[in-house]
Amino acid sequence: MNPLHNLIVQTVKILPKSLIYLFAKKYIAGKTLSEGVAAAKKLNSRGILATMDVLGESVSKKEDAINFVNEFLELLDTIEHEKINANISTKPTQFGLNIDFDFCYEQYEKIIERAKKYNNFVRIDMEDSSTTDSIIKLYTKLYEKYPQNVGIVVQAYLHRTLEDVRDMDKIGTNYRLCKGIYIEPKEIAYKGKDEVRNNFIDTLNQMFDDGCYVGIATHDKPIVDKAYEIIKKRNLSKDKYEFQMLFGVTENLRQQILESGHTMRVYVPFGNQWYFYATRRLQENPQVAWTIFKSFLPFTD
């Protein structure tokens, strides 16, 4: 991010949360479960699948992690009872990964047991690089017990990702492949657009080589176009992949992918802890921060 964009983002972040929410709500379904349900149902009515997430991360108390577990159990019950075509996405630090690995594993067991009961699916998100080893360890341990009900996210901008994928392909991992959003040092992460794109495509090909299911999570048109080529060349059936996007982002491209006959799934985040997610979206897209910033300046258009 260039210095001006960084200044704009940091300036916007000190505005009152109530003002930021007016703009951030484009990227979140709302603050409540009912709002998340409404958004997911609306997507379903348009032929789009959902992956739902109660926002939150990096808890420091076990009771907070347990409270999040209960929210996700309620979410899974609601998805089942409301007949929503959705699975769930989770962050390990939300369930105490930074407190105690075994405690976090136990919390995931509760959630995945409920998902298994409903023949549903739990996606384990990837977080910053300090947690990568622990998250892969968590996933592989859970996979041994719940091979049909759990998958993981990998981030194409990390140097290590292709090797991680080669290892996890051996057990038939279900992936979400994304670029990655956390700010990481150049020693471990690609910084150039072309570098990240190339590693994304190399990783995608490796996953398909090994027969894995992939959620191709991107808003980058060049990657989408290359994925089209790969899918066509390999003559892949729709049960081998899907495209995935974030709520409120590149909706025109999303519709184009859907109209081209591909499966589309949209990430539907909601909850009281929307602020950290929203500010991360601003860091990812400084143009949105600039739009917010301008709205508080006189004589701008």
C-alpha positions in Angstrom: 0.0 0.0 0.0 1.4 3.4 -1.0 1.9 6.0 1.8 -1.1 8.1 0.7 -3.4 5.1 0.8 -2.0 4.0 4.1 -2.6 7.5 5.6 -6.2 7.5 4.2 -6.9 4.1 5.7 -5.5 5.0 9.1 -7.5 8.3 9.1 -10.7 6.5 8.3 -10.1 4.0 11.1 -10.2 6.7 13.7 -13.7 7.9 12.6 -16.6 6.9 14.8 -17.6 3.2 14.3 -21.2 4.3 13.6 -20.0 6.2 10.6 -17.7 3.5 9.3 -20.5 1.0 9.6 -22.6 3.0 7.0 -19.9 2.1 4.4 -18.7 -1.2 5.8 -22.2 -2.8 5.7 -21.6 -3.3 2.0 -19.1 -6.0 3.0 -21.0 -7.6 5.9 -24.5 -9.1 6.0 -25.3 -7.4 9.3 -24.7 -7.6 13.0 -27.3 -10.4 13.8 -27.9 -14.0 12.9 -31.3 -13.0 11.3 -29.5 -10.5 9.0 -27.0 -13.2 8.0 -29.8 -15.6 7.3 -31.7 -13.1 5.2 -28.5 -12.4 3.1 -27.8 -16.1 2.6 -31.4 -16.8 1.5 -31.2 -13.9 -0.9 -28.1 -15.3 -2.5 -29.6 -18.8 -2.6 -32.6 -17.3 -4.5 -30.2 -16.2 -7.2 -28.6 -19.6 -7.5 -25.6 -18.7 -5.3 -24.3 -20.9 -2.5 -23.2 -19.3 0.8 -20.5 -19.9 3.4 -21.6 -18.2 6.7 -19.3 -16.8 9.4 -19.9 -15.3 12.8 -17.2 -12.7 12.8 -14.5 -12.8 15.5 -10.9 -13.9 16.0 -7.9 -13.9 18.4 -9.8 -14.6 21.7 -7.7 -14.6 24.8 -10.2 -16.2 27.2 -11.6 -19.7 27.0 -15.0 -18.5 27.9 -15.0 -16.2 24.9 -14.1 -19.2 22.6 -16.9 -21.3 24.1 -19.4 -18.5 23.5 -18.3 -18.4 19.9 -18.7 -22.2 19.7 -22.3 -21.8 20.9 -23.0 -19.2 18.2 -21.7 -21.5 15.5 -23.8 -24.4 16.8 -26.8 -22.1 16.6 -25.8 -21.1 13.1 -25.5 -24.7 12.0 -28.9 -25.5 13.5 -30.4 -22.5 11.7 -28.9 -23.4 8.4 -30.5 -26.9 8.7 -33.9 -25.8 10.0 -34.2 -22.9 7.5 -33.0 -25.1 4.6 -30.2 -22.6 3.6 -27.8 -23.9 1.0 -24.7 -22.9 3.1 -21.7 -24.2 5.0 -19.7 -22.4 7.6 -16.3 -20.7 7.7 -14.3 -20.4 11.0 -11.1 -18.9 12.3 -9.0 -21.1 14.7 -8.0 -18.2 16.9 -11.7 -17.6 17.5 -11.8 -20.9 19.3 -8.6 -20.5 21.3 -5.8 -21.6 19.1 -3.5 -19.0 20.6 -4.5 -20.1 24.1 -4.1 -23.9 23.9 -4.0 -26.2 20.8 -5.8 -29.1 22.5 -8.5 -26.8 23.8 -9.0 -25.4 20.3 -9.2 -28.9 18.8 -11.9 -29.8 21.3 -14.0 -26.8 20.3 -13.7 -27.7 16.7 -14.9 -31.2 17.5 -18.1 -29.8 18.9 -18.8 -27.8 15.8 -17.8 -30.5 13.3 -19.9 -33.1 15.1 -22.9 -30.8 14.7 -22.0 -30.3 11.0 -21.7 -34.0 10.5 -25.1 -34.6 12.0 -26.5 -32.3 9.3 -24.2 -33.6 6.5 -22.7 -30.1 6.4 -19.2 -28.8 6.2 -16.8 -26.6 8.2 -14.1 -24.6 6.5 -11.0 -23.8 8.6 -9.7 -20.4 7.6 -6.1 -19.5 7.4 -4.8 -16.5 9.5 -1.5 -14.7 9.7 1.8 -16.6 9.2 2.4 -17.1 12.9 -0.5 -19.6 13.0 0.1 -21.5 9.7 1.8 -24.5 11.1 -0.7 -24.8 13.9 -3.7 -24.5 11.6 -2.4 -27.2 9.2 -1.8 -29.4 12.2 -5.3 -28.7 13.5 -6.8 -29.4 10.0 -4.9 -32.7 9.4 -5.9 -34.0 12.9 -9.5 -33.1 12.4 -9.5 -34.6 8.9 -8.5 -38.0 10.3 -11.8 -38.1 12.2 -14.1 -36.0 9.9 -12.8 -36.4 6.3 -16.1 -35.5 4.7 -16.9 -32.5 6.9 -13.8 -30.3 7.1 -11.6 -28.4 4.7 -8.9 -25.7 4.9 -7.9 -22.4 3.3 -4.4 -21.7 1.8 -3.0 -18.4 0.7 -1.2 -18.1 -2.6 1.0 -15.2 -1.6 3.0 -17.3 0.9 6.2 -18.9 -0.5 5.5 -22.1 1.4 2.0 -22.7 0.1 2.8 -25.0 -2.9 4.8 -27.4 -0.7 2.1 -27.3 2.0 -0.4 -28.2 -0.7 1.7 -31.1 -2.0 1.7 -32.6 1.5 -2.1 -32.0 2.1 -3.0 -33.3 -1.3 -2.0 -36.8 -0.2 -5.1 -37.0 2.0 -7.5 -35.5 -0.6 -7.9 -32.1 1.0 -10.9 -29.9 0.2 -9.4 -26.4 -0.3 -10.3 -22.7 -0.5 -7.5 -21.1 -2.5 -7.2 -17.4 -2.1 -4.4 -14.8 -2.6 -4.1 -13.8 1.1 -4.7 -10.6 2.9 -2.5 -10.4 6.0 0.5 -8.1 5.8 3.6 -10.4 5.8 7.3 -9.8 5.3 8.8 -10.2 1.8 11.0 -13.0 3.2 8.0 -15.3 3.3 5.4 -13.7 1.0 5.3 -12.7 -2.6 4.7 -9.0 -3.1 4.3 -8.5 -6.8 0.9 -9.0 -8.5 2.3 -11.3 -11.1 4.2 -13.3 -8.6 1.1 -13.9 -6.5 -1.0 -14.7 -9.6 1.6 -17.2 -10.9 1.8 -19.0 -7.6 -2.0 -19.0 -7.4 -2.2 -20.7 -10.8 0.6 -23.1 -10.0 -1.0 -24.1 -6.8 -4.4 -24.5 -8.5 -2.9 -26.8 -11.1 -1.2 -28.9 -8.4 -4.5 -29.3 -6.6 -6.2 -30.5 -9.7 -3.3 -32.7 -10.6 -3.9 -34.5 -7.3 -7.6 -34.7 -7.7 -8.6 -32.3 -4.9 -11.7 -30.2 -4.7 -11.0 -26.5 -4.9 -12.9 -23.4 -4.0 -11.3 -20.8 -6.4 -11.6 -17.7 -4.2 -10.6 -14.6 -6.2 -11.9 -11.3 -7.5 -9.0 -11.0 -9.9 -10.2 -11.2 -13.5 -6.9 -12.5 -14.9 -7.0 -15.4 -12.5 -10.6 -16.1 -13.3 -9.8 -16.2 -17.0 -6.9 -18.5 -16.4 -9.0 -20.7 -14.2 -11.5 -20.9 -17.1 -8.8 -22.2 -19.4 -7.6 -24.8 -16.9 -11.1 -26.0 -16.3 -11.8 -26.3 -20.0 -8.4 -27.9 -20.8 -8.9 -30.5 -18.1 -12.6 -31.0 -18.9 -13.4 -30.7 -15.2 -16.9 -31.5 -14.0 -18.6 -29.1 -11.6 -18.1 -31.5 -8.7 -14.4 -30.8 -8.8 -14.4 -27.0 -8.2 -16.4 -23.9 -7.4 -15.7 -20.2 -7.5 -15.9 -18.2 -4.3 -16.1 -14.5 -3.6 -16.6 -12.1 -0.7 -19.9 -10.5 0.2 -20.3 -7.2 -1.7 -17.2 -7.4 -3.8 -17.0 -7.4 -7.7 -20.6 -8.4 -8.0 -20.6 -7.9 -11.8 -17.8 -10.4 -12.2 -19.6 -12.7 -9.8 -22.7 -12.6 -12.0 -20.6 -13.3 -15.1 -19.1 -16.4 -13.6 -22.5 -17.6 -12.5 -24.0 -17.0 -16.0 -21.1 -18.9 -17.5 -22.5 -22.0 -15.8 -20.0 -22.3 -12.9 -20.9 -22.8 -9.3 -20.5 -19.7 -7.2 -20.3 -19.5 -3.4 -20.3 -16.2 -1.5 -18.8 -15.6 2.0 -21.5 -14.2 4.3 -20.0 -12.6 7.4 -22.1 -11.2 10.2 -21.9 -10.4 13.9 -21.1 -7.8 16.5 -17.4 -8.0 15.8 -17.7 -6.6 12.3 -15.3 -3.7 12.8 -12.0 -5.6 12.5 -13.2 -7.4 9.4 -14.4 -4.1 7.9 -11.1 -2.3 8.5 -9.2 -5.2 6.9 -11.4 -4.8 3.8 -10.4 -1.1 3.8 -6.7 -2.1 3.9 -7.3 -4.4 1.0 -9.2 -1.8 -1.0 -7.9 1.7 -0.2 -10.3 3.1 -2.8 -13.2 2.4 -0.5 -11.4 4.1 2.3 -10.9 7.1 0.0 -14.6 7.2 -0.8 -15.3 7.3 3.0 -12.7 9.9 3.6 -14.0 12.2 0.8 -17.5 12.0 2.2 -16.3 14.0 5.2 -14.5 16.7 3.2 -16.2 19.9 2.0 -16.3 20.6 -1.8 -15.5 17.1 -3.0 -17.3 15.1 -5.6 
